Every structure is written in C-alpha cells, then in structure tokens.
Amino acid sequence: MTPAVKQAKKQKIPFELHHYSHDVHARSFGLEAAEKLAVDARQVFKTLVVSTIINNNEQLAVAIIPVECQLNLKLMAKALNTKKVQMAEAKRVESTTGYVLGGVSPLGQKKHLRTLIDSTSELFTTIFVSGGKRGLEIELSAKDLAQMTKAKFCELTNN
C-alpha cells in the first residue's frame, strides 16, 4: 500500500483504485494510464513539481493538470504569486515527494507542498491521479483531492 492510498483511507474519502500493467517503454505515463484503463484522457491528471523563489527562498509546488496538456509556467507563476517557475529537478522531486517520476502522487508526499489543480478537473464527477507508483491510479472527486492536499483550483494550461 502506497502512502497515497494510506492517506486516502485515513481521510475516509470515497475513492477507487485502478491497477494496470505498466509498459517500461511507454512515452507518457499518464496517456498510458488513460489508454490501459479505457478512460477519457481529459479525466486523467498528472502531478508535476515546479521550483520557484518566494521570499528569497527556493520552494517547490505541485501542479495537477490533464495528462494530455502542458503546464503553462506563466499561469503557474501567476497562481503562486511569483515571477517565474521552472520544472524541478528529478532528484529533488523524488527526494521531496518520496515517489519516483511517473508515479508521483499528489497524495501522501513526504513533505506537504503548495498544490494547485487545473480548473478543468471540476468538469468531472471523478478524476484519476497517480496512486504513488507506475501502474496504479486513484479515482476520486477533484473536490476531495483539493481538500486532502489543501489545493486551490485555477487555470494552469492553455487547453
């Protein structure tokens, strides 16, 4: 059981786990999940970690966006009320969240990071996010995800 699943169970929110056989040659972990679970890719969300400077300190933050979209760094910076953000280094993402790339979940991270969820998530009854390892997705409501991660909804992509 991953830390993400443990957090969902501890919070007693309704969720469903979905397992699939991960292909090590998959080019996009999120699109692979949508395809193998036979769900609309707009409903599957990826967890990205960015780095920024706030009050002269480097800080990490999480963006949760649809797998078929790209993060708009300017929109992310605006939502964080900072001038610039960039994608965080892979090693830093893994050490801070406790997850490997391709399996980073917004839930159960080792260190709580400021989290933003793309507002398109509110169009769906449930969305899918990583369950904390490749080949595992958690289906839950965006509202419950926001509550558990103390996230806010905002526009983060151009799509």
KETI-192615 format. One line per 8 residues: their letters; for each residue x, y, z of N, C-alpha, C. Coordinates in nm, 3 decimals, padded with zeros to 5 digits, m for minus. Atoms other than C-alpha are relative to their C-alpha. Layout:
N
A = X Y Z X Y Z X Y Z  ...
//
This chain:
159
MTPAVKQA = 00.085 m00.117 00.000 00.000 00.000 00.000 00.090 00.124 00.000  m00.082 m00.121 00.012 00.148 00.333 m00.106 m00.044 00.106 00.101  00.041 m00.109 m00.088 00.149 00.647 00.110 m00.125 00.072 m00.051  00.119 m00.065 00.057 m00.112 00.793 m00.130 m00.126 m00.075 00.039  00.117 00.081 m00.035 m00.351 00.506 m00.068 m00.026 00.007 00.150  00.015 m00.011 m00.145 m00.286 00.523 00.305 m00.068 00.131 00.039  00.061 m00.129 m00.032 m00.374 00.894 00.311 m00.147 00.001 m00.038  00.141 00.003 00.043 m00.695 00.839 00.113 m00.085 m00.082 00.098
KKQKIPFE = 00.073 00.084 m00.095 m00.800 00.560 00.350 m00.015 00.071 00.135  00.002 m00.069 m00.129 m00.709 00.763 00.659 m00.101 00.115 m00.001  00.093 m00.113 00.012 m00.913 01.061 00.535 m00.144 m00.045 m00.018  00.134 00.059 00.016 m01.209 00.827 00.475 m00.080 00.067 m00.112  00.069 m00.058 00.116 m01.289 00.980 00.137 m00.032 m00.115 m00.097  00.030 00.103 00.097 m01.457 00.776 m00.136 00.102 00.002 m00.114  m00.095 00.011 00.110 m01.203 00.652 m00.390 00.000 m00.143 m00.052  m00.012 00.133 00.059 m01.136 00.360 m00.619 00.140 m00.015 m00.056
LHHYSHDV = m00.133 00.027 00.054 m00.802 00.203 m00.707 m00.012 m00.072 m00.133  m00.004 00.064 00.131 m00.722 00.104 m01.064 00.144 m00.041 m00.029  m00.132 00.053 00.031 m00.426 m00.121 m01.146 00.008 m00.030 m00.150  m00.025 00.041 00.138 m00.277 m00.175 m01.490 00.147 m00.040 m00.012  m00.137 00.045 00.021 00.037 m00.336 m01.626 00.078 00.110 m00.072  m00.078 m00.110 00.055 00.288 m00.058 m01.683 00.101 m00.051 m00.102  m00.096 00.031 00.105 00.491 m00.076 m02.004 00.122 00.090 00.019  m00.120 m00.080 m00.025 00.850 00.036 m01.938 00.039 00.085 m00.121
HARSFGLE = m00.031 m00.077 00.120 00.866 00.168 m02.295 m00.102 00.111 m00.027  00.104 m00.103 00.020 00.563 00.397 m02.255 00.065 00.138 00.000  m00.059 m00.134 00.011 00.647 00.753 m02.361 m00.068 00.099 00.094  00.074 m00.087 m00.091 00.378 00.917 m02.145 m00.073 m00.087 00.101  00.062 00.082 m00.104 00.282 00.759 m01.814 m00.149 00.028 00.011  00.141 m00.037 m00.014 m00.047 00.950 m01.798 m00.085 m00.048 m00.116  00.076 00.047 00.116 m00.159 00.872 m02.152 m00.008 m00.152 m00.001  00.003 00.145 m00.012 m00.065 00.510 m02.093 m00.111 m00.042 00.097
AAEKLAVD = 00.104 00.031 m00.099 m00.291 00.507 m01.785 m00.139 00.016 m00.062  00.131 m00.024 00.063 m00.583 00.657 m01.981 m00.033 m00.111 m00.099  00.022 00.105 00.101 m00.540 00.404 m02.261 m00.028 m00.135 00.065  00.015 00.133 m00.061 m00.500 00.097 m02.040 m00.124 m00.010 00.089  00.121 00.002 m00.083 m00.790 00.198 m01.813 m00.125 00.032 m00.082  00.109 m00.031 00.094 m01.003 00.292 m02.117 m00.087 00.114 00.053  00.072 m00.119 m00.045 m01.095 00.634 m01.978 00.045 00.120 m00.083  m00.028 m00.122 00.072 m01.104 00.978 m02.137 00.127 00.064 00.057
ARQVFKTL = m00.127 m00.059 m00.045 m00.754 01.130 m02.121 m00.021 00.134 00.070  00.027 m00.128 m00.066 m00.911 01.462 m02.015 m00.032 m00.020 00.149  00.038 00.031 m00.138 m01.013 01.287 m01.690 00.119 m00.052 00.082  m00.121 00.051 m00.066 m00.661 01.159 m01.609 00.096 00.117 00.018  m00.084 m00.115 m00.033 m00.435 01.410 m01.435 00.139 m00.044 00.045  m00.139 00.028 m00.040 m00.059 01.419 m01.390 00.042 00.099 00.108  m00.052 m00.080 m00.110 00.132 01.555 m01.094 00.139 00.050 m00.040  m00.127 m00.061 00.037 00.411 01.797 m01.183 00.050 00.085 00.117
VVSTIINN = m00.058 m00.079 m00.108 00.651 01.965 m00.942 00.087 00.109 m00.062  m00.076 m00.115 00.049 00.790 02.311 m01.008 00.080 00.061 00.114  m00.085 m00.071 m00.095 01.054 02.521 m00.838 m00.016 00.149 m00.023  00.011 m00.146 00.011 01.025 02.893 m00.764 00.069 00.064 00.119  m00.057 m00.076 m00.112 01.169 03.163 m00.544 m00.112 00.084 00.061  00.100 m00.077 m00.073 00.929 03.301 m00.281 00.067 00.051 00.128  m00.064 m00.063 m00.117 01.056 03.545 m00.016 00.148 m00.040 00.011  m00.144 00.032 00.009 01.417 03.478 m00.127 00.034 m00.145 00.033
NEQLAVAI = m00.023 00.143 m00.025 01.375 03.102 m00.066 m00.051 m00.082 m00.117  00.048 00.090 00.104 01.356 02.831 m00.327 m00.107 m00.091 00.062  00.109 00.085 m00.048 01.028 02.645 m00.285 m00.052 m00.085 m00.114  00.063 00.088 00.097 00.862 02.356 m00.461 m00.151 00.013 00.013  00.147 m00.001 00.001 00.496 02.349 m00.560 m00.047 m00.106 m00.099  00.058 00.106 00.083 00.268 02.094 m00.726 m00.108 00.056 m00.090  00.105 m00.030 00.097 00.057 02.136 m01.038 m00.064 m00.131 m00.041  00.073 00.120 00.042 m00.212 01.878 m01.116 m00.080 00.039 m00.123
IPVECQLN = 00.059 m00.040 00.128 m00.311 01.902 m01.482 m00.036 m00.123 m00.083  00.034 00.114 00.087 m00.471 01.681 m01.751 00.124 m00.053 m00.070  m00.119 00.062 00.058 m00.220 01.433 m01.894 00.025 00.042 m00.144  m00.018 m00.037 00.141 m00.279 01.550 m02.250 00.040 00.147 m00.017  m00.033 m00.143 00.006 m00.192 01.912 m02.164 00.142 00.026 00.050  m00.128 m00.045 m00.052 00.126 02.103 m02.094 m00.026 00.110 00.102  00.009 m00.103 m00.102 00.173 02.317 m01.787 00.045 00.133 m00.059  m00.038 m00.135 00.040 00.176 02.688 m01.867 00.073 00.061 00.120
LKLMAKAL = m00.081 m00.047 m00.112 00.462 02.811 m01.648 m00.037 00.142 00.044  00.040 m00.137 m00.035 00.341 03.172 m01.664 m00.128 m00.001 00.085  00.123 00.011 m00.079 m00.006 03.074 m01.537 00.030 m00.056 00.139  m00.038 00.059 m00.128 00.154 02.863 m01.263 00.066 00.108 00.088  m00.066 m00.106 m00.077 00.377 03.154 m01.156 m00.103 00.101 00.050  00.103 m00.096 m00.039 00.078 03.389 m01.152 m00.083 m00.055 00.116  00.080 00.062 m00.106 m00.123 03.144 m00.938 00.076 m00.007 00.132  m00.083 00.006 m00.121 00.169 03.119 m00.695 00.042 00.140 00.047
NTKKVQMA = m00.034 m00.138 m00.032 00.205 03.499 m00.693 00.151 00.022 00.004  m00.144 m00.016 00.015 00.566 03.485 m00.807 00.030 00.032 m00.145  m00.034 m00.044 00.136 00.753 03.600 m01.116 00.028 m00.115 m00.095  m00.046 00.105 00.091 00.889 03.272 m01.252 00.000 m00.135 00.070  m00.014 00.138 m00.049 00.867 02.897 m01.207 00.069 m00.081 m00.109  m00.059 00.094 00.095 01.056 02.613 m01.370 m00.024 m00.140 00.053  00.018 00.138 m00.044 01.026 02.238 m01.361 00.111 m00.034 00.098  m00.097 00.038 m00.102 01.200 02.100 m01.053 00.087 m00.116 m00.051
EAKRVEST = m00.092 00.109 00.036 01.499 01.866 m01.088 m00.058 m00.133 00.048  00.056 00.133 m00.028 01.403 01.498 m01.094 00.042 m00.053 00.137  m00.048 00.051 m00.129 01.621 01.405 m00.794 m00.068 00.071 00.116  00.065 m00.078 m00.106 01.470 01.685 m00.587 m00.146 m00.039 00.013  00.140 00.043 m00.002 01.117 01.580 m00.686 m00.012 m00.131 00.076  00.008 00.132 m00.063 01.183 01.222 m00.582 00.033 00.004 00.149  m00.035 m00.005 m00.143 01.353 01.308 m00.251 m00.104 00.076 00.082  00.099 m00.080 m00.075 01.088 01.564 m00.153 m00.135 m00.070 00.009
TGYVLGGV = 00.132 00.063 00.000 00.778 01.367 m00.254 00.004 m00.144 00.051  m00.009 00.141 m00.038 00.904 01.015 m00.182 m00.045 m00.094 m00.112  00.046 00.079 00.114 00.789 00.896 m00.525 00.097 00.010 m00.117  m00.080 m00.004 00.122 00.966 00.806 m00.850 m00.079 00.071 m00.110  00.066 m00.066 00.111 00.892 01.005 m01.164 m00.087 m00.101 m00.074  00.096 00.090 00.064 00.594 00.859 m01.344 m00.094 m00.064 00.102  00.084 00.055 m00.106 00.447 00.759 m01.009 m00.020 00.102 00.111  00.015 m00.104 m00.102 00.438 01.093 m00.826 m00.149 00.025 00.021
SPLGQKKH = 00.139 m00.024 m00.036 00.106 01.121 m00.648 m00.011 00.133 00.074  00.020 m00.121 m00.080 m00.036 01.444 m00.510 m00.030 m00.033 00.146  00.035 00.045 m00.135 m00.132 01.240 m00.202 00.118 m00.071 00.065  m00.098 00.077 m00.076 00.095 01.103 00.070 00.144 00.038 m00.024  m00.137 m00.044 00.022 00.400 01.308 m00.018 00.073 00.015 00.132  m00.079 m00.010 m00.122 00.685 01.310 00.234 m00.008 00.140 00.061  00.008 m00.139 m00.047 00.667 01.690 00.257 m00.119 00.065 m00.069  00.115 m00.067 00.061 00.348 01.888 00.205 00.048 00.118 m00.084
LRTLIDST = m00.034 m00.108 00.091 00.387 02.117 m00.095 m00.127 00.076 m00.039  00.113 m00.079 00.049 00.163 02.401 m00.206 m00.049 m00.062 m00.130  00.056 00.076 00.111 m00.072 02.243 m00.458 m00.109 00.079 m00.071  00.100 m00.063 00.085 m00.275 02.380 m00.748 m00.056 m00.106 m00.094  00.067 00.096 00.088 m00.529 02.182 m00.950 m00.063 00.075 m00.115  00.060 m00.065 00.115 m00.628 02.276 m01.303 m00.151 m00.003 00.012  00.144 m00.015 m00.019 m00.985 02.401 m01.300 m00.084 m00.093 m00.090  00.076 00.094 00.083 m01.087 02.159 m01.579 m00.039 m00.125 00.078
SELFTTIF = 00.032 00.118 m00.082 m01.089 01.889 m01.310 m00.141 00.007 00.055  00.133 m00.017 m00.057 m01.414 02.036 m01.181 m00.111 m00.036 m00.098  00.099 00.040 00.101 m01.589 01.933 m01.505 m00.044 m00.145 00.016  00.024 00.144 m00.013 m01.581 01.567 m01.399 m00.047 m00.037 00.140  00.043 00.053 m00.130 m01.754 01.373 m01.122 00.121 m00.054 00.076  m00.124 00.052 m00.058 m01.424 01.193 m01.060 00.114 00.021 m00.099  m00.120 m00.006 00.083 m01.069 01.225 m01.188 00.095 m00.111 00.046  m00.100 00.102 m00.031 m00.773 00.987 m01.191 00.134 00.070 00.023
VSGGKRGL = m00.135 m00.049 m00.028 m00.435 01.071 m01.031 00.085 m00.121 00.038  m00.090 00.110 m00.034 m00.130 00.858 m00.966 m00.024 m00.048 00.143  00.015 00.061 m00.132 m00.164 00.619 m00.676 00.132 m00.016 00.073  m00.129 00.006 m00.069 00.204 00.650 m00.592 00.098 m00.097 m00.058  m00.095 00.083 00.074 00.360 00.405 m00.833 m00.053 m00.018 m00.141  00.039 00.020 00.138 00.357 00.335 m01.202 m00.093 m00.121 m00.007  00.096 00.109 00.011 00.057 00.122 m01.291 m00.111 00.004 00.104  00.105 m00.013 m00.102 m00.167 00.246 m01.008 m00.059 00.140 m00.006
EIELSAKD = 00.071 m00.127 00.003 m00.428 00.521 m01.034 m00.107 00.001 00.108  00.107 m00.019 m00.098 m00.665 00.658 m00.770 m00.107 00.085 m00.068  00.113 m00.076 00.052 m01.008 00.770 m00.887 m00.074 00.062 00.117  00.068 m00.070 m00.108 m01.167 01.034 m00.665 m00.053 00.132 m00.053  00.051 m00.130 00.045 m01.350 01.365 m00.682 00.110 00.105 00.014  m00.098 m00.108 m00.006 m01.143 01.674 m00.752 m00.016 00.079 00.130  00.027 m00.073 m00.125 m01.309 01.839 m00.452 00.069 m00.070 00.118  m00.066 00.074 m00.108 m01.187 01.561 m00.220 00.152 00.011 m00.011
LAQMTKAK = m00.145 m00.014 00.020 m00.839 01.581 m00.373 00.046 00.137 00.049  m00.036 m00.136 m00.043 m00.831 01.957 m00.316 m00.003 00.011 00.153  00.010 m00.005 m00.146 m00.942 01.911 00.044 00.119 m00.070 00.065  m00.110 00.076 m00.060 m00.675 01.649 00.117 00.136 00.064 m00.023  m00.129 m00.062 00.031 m00.393 01.847 m00.046 00.002 00.150 00.032  00.014 m00.144 m00.028 m00.517 02.192 00.066 00.028 00.082 m00.126  m00.025 m00.062 00.131 m00.514 02.286 m00.302 m00.106 00.102 m00.036  00.097 m00.090 00.057 m00.683 02.561 m00.492 m00.010 m00.029 m00.148
FCELTNN = 00.025 00.022 00.142 m00.834 02.539 m00.840 00.034 00.127 m00.076  m00.031 m00.115 00.086 m00.702 02.765 m01.115 00.036 m00.049 m00.139  m00.035 00.033 00.137 m00.622 02.776 m01.483 00.151 m00.019 m00.007  m00.143 00.030 00.005 m00.285 02.609 m01.541 00.050 m00.041 m00.138  m00.039 00.040 00.137 m00.289 02.512 m01.911 m00.065 00.092 m00.100  00.059 m00.079 00.107 m00.368 02.673 m02.242 m00.117 m00.071 m00.067  00.103 00.080 00.068 m00.607 02.396 m02.347 m00.133 00.010 00.071
//
